[in-house]
Amino acid sequence: MRFGAIEAGGTKFVCSVGNSDGILEDRVQFPTERPEVTLAKVTEYFADKEIQAIGIGSFGPLELDASSPEYGHLTTTPKPGWSGYPLLPHLKRAFHVPFGLDTDVNAAAYGEAKWGAAQRLDSCIYITIGTGVGIGIYAEGRLVHGLVHPEGGHLFVRRHPEDGFPGTCPFHGDCLEGMASGPALEKRWGLPGGALPEDHPAWRMQAYYIGQAVADAILLLSPKKVILGGGVMKQAQLLPMVRQEVQRRLNGYVNAKAILEDIDEYVTAPGLGDDAGLLGALALGIDAWKDR
């Protein structure tokens, strides 16, 4: 059996076909343009694929209450043209198959729980630090939604004592995303992260903010694995700094071997690399077919 997967990002869409073992057989990628243009490409890709269901991990915010008439719509996204757009209803008109839907970061957390760094664990969090910042939560064997869905990228963080940068978030200014996202990094220092040397003070400051968010998430959610992905985290020197900052902030309070002795395995990079979100979307599609 074949299932469709859509990783719908604010910068790009990735579509794929895979099987129930988590094997991706084919994929296509294109920029996120106006909704009508982008979704026409999605529809064209899947038109001849003979898939049984489709899973979607999408940028948001999203309406995920299945009882709401706005279920599957984007809500307050700043992405031009997408605020309020009926993403899921549009695709349901094109394909008469079961659909699974969640946020892109929840999908990434689910992919890692199914086939990646959090296999055989009943909880993990996935934090992506890239164009935006998001936190996906998998707890007690299920993805977390609640009132809407987790928006951990907008956690309020303590400002670094040497940081006068106002932040880039259009809603909150100096929240986590406003201080630590890729665009914030570039605007603060005048260069993209990839152009900054390994010993640049930017990385210690990034670790300060990201480590703060990880420590807060550990205290609040007590996940069995913390996975850090996204383009900013591809700087090899950053992950060890974040681990140090997490330990410094927790200061021995959480008496767990995973934090005190094995933090290199506990706070880790994605086991699925850049495919975490896409494989999570595949898993959502498989679940939708099982629950049909």
N, C-alpha and C positions, 0 to 999 in steps of 0.2 A: 504494500500500500504506500501511496505517496501523499505527502502533506505539504502545504505551502507555508512559508514563513516570511513575514515582513518586519524588518527593523526600520521603523519610520522615524528618522531623525530630523532635527531642525536644519541640518546642513545637507544630509544625503539620505536617500532611501536605498535599502538593500533588500532585494527579494530573492528567495531561494526555494528549492524543492528538496525535501529530504524524506527519510524513512523513520520508522518507529524506533530504530536503534540509535538515532542521533547522528546519522550520516547525511551530510549535505551533498547532494548529487549535482547541483547546478546553481548558478547565481547570476544576478545582474545588479548593477549599481548605477544610480543617476542622481544628479543634484535635486534638492528639494526646491521646487519652483512654486508657482501658484498652484493651489489645490487641483484645479481642473487639469492642468498640464501634467502634474506629477502622477495623479491617479489614473490618467489615461495610459501612462506608461506601465503602471502596475497591472492594469486590466489587460493590456496587450501581452505582457509577459506571461500571465497565468492562463490566458485564453485557451491554449492547446495542451496544458500540462496534465489534465485528468486527475486532479487532486481530490482527496476525500474531505479535507477541511483546511482552514487557514488560521494561523495564529499571528497576532499582531502585537508587537511591542512598540509603543509610540511615545514620542515626545508629548509633553502636556503643558499645562494641566488637562486632565481628561475627566469626563463624567463616567464613572464606573459603576454607578448604581443601576442595576439591570431593570429596576422598577421605574426608573425615571424616563419621561418622554425624550429627554436629551441624552439617553445612554449612547455612548460611543462618539459623542461630540467632543471636540476640543473646547476648552473654556477660555481662560484669561491669558492664553499664550501671547507673548509679544511678537511672535513670528507674523510678519505682514500677510494678510489675507487668510490666515488660518484660525483666528479667534472665532469661536462659535461654529466652526466647520463640522458638518456631519460625516466624519471619517468612516465610521463603521456602517451607518445606513447607506452611504454611497457604494461601498464595496458589496454590501448585501444585495443591492439591486443588480450588481453585475455577476455575482456568483451565488448560486443556491446551495451552499454547503454550510456546515457548522463553522462558527467563528469563535476563537478565543482572543481576548483582548486584555492588555494590561499596559502599564507604563513601560518605557524602554528600560529603566533601571530595575524594576521588579522582574521584567523578563530576563535581564542579565543575571540577577540573583537566582532565578529559577533554573536557568541554564547551568549555572555553576553547581547548584544543588543536585541537578539530575545527572550531569556528565562531567563536571569540572572539579574545582578545588574543594567544594563542600559536599562531594558525594558521600552518602551514608550518614550525613548529619541532618538533624531535623531543624537546624536554624543557621542562618548566615545573613550578613548584610553585604551589599555591593555598593560601593561609592564610586561614582565616576566623576573625574575632574577633567573637564575638557572645555568645549565651547560654553557649556553650562556645567552646573554641579547638581548631581542627583543622588539619592540614596534609595536603594531597593531593599525591602525587608522580607525575609522568609523566616517564619517563626512557627515552631511546633508543627512543622510539616505542611504549612500553607503560606501563601502570599498574603501580606497584610494590606488592607484597604482602610476600613474604619469610616469616618465621616466623609472623606473624599479618597485620598490616598496619601502616602508619605510624601512630604515636600522638604526632606532634610537638607536639600541644597540651600535652603533659605534660613537655616539655623542662625541665630544671632551669636556672634563670636566676640571674644575679648580682643580688642585691638592690640597689635604688637606695639610695645612702647616706642619703637623707632619708626613707626609707620604713620605718615600723615596722609596717605592716599584716601580719598573720599569713598571709593568703591564704585562699582559700575552697575549694580542692580537697579533697574528702573523703578522697582517697587520699594526696596529697603535700603539702598545705598550700600552700607558696609556689612551686609550679611555674608555668610560663607561664600556664596557664589560671587557676590560683589567684590570679595577680597582675594579669592583663590582660583577663580576660573582662568582659562587660557586668555580671554580678552582682558581680564583684570591684570594678569601678569604682564601682558604686552603693553597695556596703557600705563602701568606704573613705571616700568623700566625702559620703555621706548623701543623694545625689541621683543620678538616672539621668543618663547621659552627655548626653542631649539637653537637660537642664536646666542644664548647666554652661556658663558663657560661654567664648568662644573663647580668651581669654587666661588661663583657669584653669590653675593648675599641674598639674592632673590630666593634661593633654594631653602635657606634656613628659615626665611620668613614664610615660604609656602608650607614647610613642615610644621611651623608654629600653628597655622590655621587648620591644616588638614588633621594634624595630630590632635588638636583640640576637639574637632568634630568626631574623630574616632573614639577618643576617650569618653565624650559625652554619650555616644551611641552605646558603648560598652556598659556604662553605668545605667542607662535607661533600658536597654534591650537584652543585655547579656548574651550576645550571639556566640555561637560556637566557632565561627570563622568570620574574619573581616577581610573582604576582597576589595582591592583598590585598582580601578581601571581608568580608562580615558587617556587622551593624548598627553596631558601634562604629566601623568604618572610614568610615561615612557622614558623619562630622564632617570637613568639607572641610579644616580646618587640620591634621589629623593626618597625612595621607599625606606632605606635604612634610617634616614633622618626622621621620618614620620614615626617609625617604631620607637626610636629614642624619645621623641616628644610624648608619645603615648605613655611610656613608662614613667617619664618625668612627671607628667600631669597626674597620673593615678597614684604615684608615690607609694606603691606597695599596698594600697588600700584593698584592692581586689586580689584576694589571696588565691590565685589560680596559677598553676604551673604553666599554662599556655601563655600567660602574660609575663610572669616573672622569669621563666627559663626558656620557653619555646616560642618567643614572639615572632621569630623569623618564619615559623610555620603558621602562626595564628593570624598575623597581619600580612597578607600575601598578595601577589599579583594574580590575575585571573588564570585559572588552569586552562581555559578555553581561548585565551588570547582575545583577539578582536571579534571572535565569533560568539562570545557569551550571550549577547543580546539576540542574535539571530537564532542560535540554538534554543534559547529560552522561548522565543516566539514559536519555533517548531514544536516545543513541548506543550505550549498553550494550545496549538492546533490539534495535537494528538489528544490532549485532554478533552477538547471540545467534541472531537469525534467519538470518544468513549462515552461522553455524557449526553450524546445526541438523543 
